Amino acid sequence: MREDTHAPARRVERVRHELKRRDLTVLRVTDLSPHVRSITLHGADMADFISASFDDHVKVIWPTPEGAEPVRRDYTPRRFDTTTGELDIEFTLHGDGPAAAWAAQAQPGQPLMVGGPRGSFIIPLDYDWHLLVGDLSALPAIARRLEELPAGARVTVLADVAPEDRRALPSRAQVSLTWVDGTSALLAAARALTLPDGEGYAWCAGEAAAMTALRAVLVNEKGVRKDQIRAAAYWKPGAADHHGSIED
């Protein structure tokens, strides 16, 4: 277990944003890997878009036949530019669900509605160390965080991603990146970690059961304090639009 330095915890900050729906249009479609497609949306409604944290989520809302309940799914704002009115969202092409099916056929000019973010959970950049852990669904947030971290920041990344979907994750920070394949390998990699001294923060997101087990390893076995960790379930087998925090 890591030495307890008894350093005071830095305070994360929750901020709320005005909830707004934006009518956007597909501008570009870029395949990042066999199962990940980046879609750039744009429109005048992006002029006042706010995303203050790397793990924010927007609601993507697909048009449906009149009278039918709209399809909504949570996605990370991977990149945005209010000057050009652009928003990048990365879609996982993982089956026959409505989101994957739409992303697989997306073409420039198609409309799409996006709502939010409703709020942001802001984790300071100046921790002594950062730990980022997740699966393919968390890769957009991990990639964004790595781009945002300053030079000199120390960050460890554990990424449960199949070999064909692994890609470069640029960062100015000092990054130790470990790719694994499967939940068992992810938990083993977490148990093998030696966390640095000093005050750090662990961020984890992915499949619900895997993230629950991972949080238990980090808190109970590795000595990460409960105020030093944010764990989220981005998806759950058999559940549509599953997204939530994992706590005791």
SULBEL-V939062 format. One record per helix or strand of 3 or more residues. SS is the DSSP state (helix for helix, strand for strand). FROM is the first residue (numbers start at 1). TO is the last residue. If there is no record, write none. Layout:
# SULBEL-V939062
SS;FROM;TO / SS;FROM;TO
This chain:
# SULBEL-V939062
strand;13;16 / strand;21;33 / strand;36;42 / helix;44;48 / strand;58;62 / strand;71;75 / strand;79;81 / strand;86;92 / helix;98;105 / strand;111;115 / strand;119;122 / strand;129;135 / helix;136;148 / strand;154;160 / helix;163;165 / strand;174;180 / helix;183;191 / strand;200;207 / helix;208;221 / helix;226;228 / strand;229;236
